[in-house]
Amino acid sequence: MAGGWRIIKTMGQRITKLTPFGGFAAESAGALTLMGTAHFGIPVSITHTITGAIVGVGATRRLSAVRWGVTRRIVIAWVLTIPGAAVVGAAVFDGIQLWLK
């Protein structure tokens, strides 16, 4: 709840400058992608899907319209989230097991 505005600002202004038309196109592309993946039962992240759509909208203007440094940091955070969550989950599990013994 507290970080929502920061995420919205990053998505709409820092990756690429979105116009209302570009925002509509990105949201529509994201929605169509999500409906397709839901139809086939493929689990996907809504945030990943929308981010990809926003990058796509920015890239249609020109590749330099996308701030690739910001995009790279987002992708790195996504890649590190899964092993990071696994380590924290294992530590909590071990801690609870020790506490219950």
Rosetta blueprint (number, residue, H / E / L):
1 M L
2 A L
3 G L
4 G H
5 W H
6 R H
7 I H
8 I H
9 K H
10 T H
11 M H
12 G H
13 Q H
14 R H
15 I L
16 T L
17 K L
18 L L
19 T L
20 P H
21 F H
22 G H
23 G H
24 F H
25 A H
26 A H
27 E H
28 S H
29 A H
30 G H
31 A H
32 L H
33 T H
34 L H
35 M H
36 G H
37 T H
38 A H
39 H H
40 F L
41 G L
42 I L
43 P L
44 V L
45 S L
46 I H
47 T H
48 H H
49 T H
50 I H
51 T H
52 G H
53 A H
54 I H
55 V H
56 G H
57 V H
58 G H
59 A H
60 T H
61 R H
62 R L
63 L H
64 S H
65 A H
66 V L
67 R L
68 W H
69 G H
70 V H
71 T H
72 R H
73 R H
74 I H
75 V H
76 I H
77 A H
78 W H
79 V H
80 L H
81 T H
82 I H
83 P H
84 G H
85 A H
86 A H
87 V H
88 V H
89 G H
90 A H
91 A H
92 V H
93 F H
94 D H
95 G H
96 I H
97 Q H
98 L H
99 W H
100 L H
101 K L
